[in-house]
């Protein structure tokens, strides 16, 4: 009997010890979880959005682009066309809340035809370049004429906003389609996408870590000189790597491309920011998790596409 009581006491002590250890582990885990949540909240607060969700969405979009470039390059033209029209619809709805009527049917029709025609005329010399002028010119004409059926008041504002959406993003996005039609089109577009992504990532990371000096506080207070430096460094590194291993050219050309695209991409962010401030909104839409709307995700790509194509064909001419 005495031995039994002793065994029970020992077992009880072991049980209490195990329980204490479990409580200690649980307490440590809770502290870690709280600290991690606080860190994530702090990062999101400084970034102004759910940064981890934004990164995930960015990887998904890049994955779609990668699949197109590897297996069906022409499908990327369709993706660009859909993105352009989606961005126009998105921005058009915001404009209409300000009392502006967008001529959606001629705008979307002209934009889709123009984007597809750019690729076709660049890829197949049999299609004359004049086709692009026909489409762009007829789009302007139809917008001007269709709006005649509405009231006189607001005519200029409606037409101007509709044609603005034809220029931005449609005409600028054509640069990406022109890149794709080059002899090294897949390499050019892949380099372009990765360099801009690297610039955005470098700017976010450096800005969140040590950003203290705003570069344009009136337009975008969270963009800092430190962030711009981070963009330049990572974009230059990405440009160097892509130029050597994908395009097959001199390393210094990659650094030039990286620097130019990082600067123009940064300006693209500022353009989008000032448009949103003028409209009094935070995001253009809610379609893309962590980013907002289509234009919130592709703003730096849109403004950079045409300069990217120009510098690519200048530095890496076809043999």
WODA-V500008 format. One record per residue. OMEGA is omega in radians with two decimals (NA if undefined). D_FIRST is the distance of its C-alpha to the first C-alpha in whole Angstrom. Layout:
OMEGA;D_FIRST, OMEGA;D_FIRST
This chain:
-3.13;0, 3.13;4, 3.13;5, 3.12;5, 3.14;6, 3.11;9, 3.12;10, -3.14;11, 3.12;13, 3.14;14, 3.13;15, 3.12;17, 3.11;19, 3.13;20, 3.12;21, 3.13;23, 3.12;24, 3.12;26, 3.12;27, 3.12;29, 3.11;30, 3.12;32, 3.13;33, 3.12;35, 3.13;36, 3.13;37, 3.13;39, 3.13;41, 3.12;42, 3.11;43, 3.12;45, 3.14;47, 3.11;48, 3.14;49, 3.13;51, 3.14;52, 3.13;53, 3.13;55, 3.12;57, 3.12;58, -3.14;59, 3.11;61, 3.14;63, 3.14;64, -3.14;65, -3.13;67, -3.14;68, 3.12;69, 3.10;67, -2.98;64, -3.11;65, 3.05;62, 3.11;63, 3.12;67, 3.13;66, 3.13;65, 3.13;68, 3.12;70, 3.11;68, -3.13;69, 3.08;72, 3.09;73, 3.09;71, 3.13;74, -3.14;77, 3.12;75, 3.13;75, -3.08;79, -3.08;80, -3.01;78, -3.06;79, -3.10;82, -3.12;83, 3.13;86, 3.11;83, 3.08;82, 3.09;86, 3.11;85, 3.11;81, 3.14;84, 3.12;86, -3.14;83, 3.12;82, -3.14;85, 3.10;86, 3.12;82, 3.12;83, 3.09;86, -3.12;85, -3.12;82, 3.13;85, 3.11;87, 3.11;85, 3.10;84, -3.09;88, 3.05;89, 3.09;86, 3.08;89, 3.13;92, 3.10;93, 3.12;94, 3.09;93, -2.92;95, -3.04;92, 3.10;94, 3.14;96, -3.09;94, 3.13;91, 3.14;94, -3.12;96, 3.14;93, 3.13;91, -3.12;94, -3.12;95, 3.12;92, -3.12;92, 3.09;96, -3.13;95, -3.10;93, -3.10;95, 3.12;98, -3.07;97, -3.09;95, -3.11;98, -3.13;102, 3.13;104, -3.07;102, 3.12;105, -3.14;103, 3.12;105, -3.14;103, 3.11;101, 3.11;103, -3.09;104, -3.12;101, -3.13;100, 3.14;104, 3.09;104, 3.12;100, -3.12;102, -3.10;105, 3.11;103, -3.13;100, -3.07;104, -3.11;105, -3.10;102, 3.11;102, -3.11;105, -3.13;104, 3.11;102, 3.13;103, 3.13;105, 3.10;103, -3.12;100, -3.08;102, -3.14;102, -3.13;98, -3.14;97, -3.10;99, 3.14;98, 3.13;94, -3.14;95, 3.03;96, 3.14;94, 3.05;91, 3.11;94, -3.08;94, 0.45;90, -2.90;88, -3.07;90, -3.11;93, -3.13;91, 3.13;88, 3.10;91, 3.13;91, 3.11;87, 3.10;89, 3.07;92, -3.08;89, -3.11;88, 3.12;91, -3.14;92, 3.09;92, -3.02;89, -3.13;88, 3.13;84, 3.13;84, -3.09;85, 3.11;83, 3.12;80, 3.12;81, -3.11;82, -3.09;79, 3.11;77, 3.12;79, 3.09;79, 3.11;75, 3.12;74, 3.11;77, -3.12;75, 3.12;71, 3.12;73, 3.12;74, -3.04;71, -3.11;69, 3.13;71, 3.13;72, -3.06;68, -3.02;67, -3.09;70, -3.12;73, -3.06;74, -3.12;78, -3.12;79, 3.12;82, -3.04;83, -3.13;82, -3.08;84, -3.07;83, -3.04;80, -3.07;78, 3.09;75, -3.03;77, 3.05;77, 3.11;79, 3.10;76, 3.11;75, 3.09;79, 3.10;78, 3.09;75, -3.12;77, -3.11;80, -3.07;77, 3.11;75, 3.10;78, 3.12;80, 3.12;77, 3.12;77, 3.11;81, -3.11;81, -3.10;78, -3.13;80, -3.12;83, -2.96;83, -3.10;80, -3.13;82, 3.12;85, -3.13;86, -3.06;88, -3.07;88, -3.07;85, 3.08;87, 3.10;88, 3.11;85, 3.10;84, 3.13;87, -3.13;86, -3.12;83, -3.11;84, -3.10;87, 3.10;85, -3.13;82, -3.13;85, 3.09;86, 3.08;83, 3.09;82, 3.08;85, 3.06;84, -3.13;81, 3.10;84, 3.13;86, -3.14;83, -3.10;82, 3.06;85, -3.13;86, 3.10;83, 3.11;83, 3.13;87, 3.14;85, -3.13;83, 3.10;80, -3.13;77, 3.12;76, -3.11;79, -3.10;77, -3.02;73, -3.04;73, -3.12;71, 3.08;68, -3.11;68, -3.04;71, -3.14;73, -3.13;76, -3.12;78, 3.08;80, -3.14;77, -2.97;76, -3.07;79, -3.12;81, 3.11;81, -3.07;82, -3.07;85, -3.05;87, -3.00;86, -3.09;87, 3.04;91, 3.12;91, 3.12;88, -3.12;91, -3.12;94, 3.11;92, -3.09;91, 3.09;94, -3.10;96, -3.09;93, -3.11;92, 3.12;96, -3.12;96, NA;97
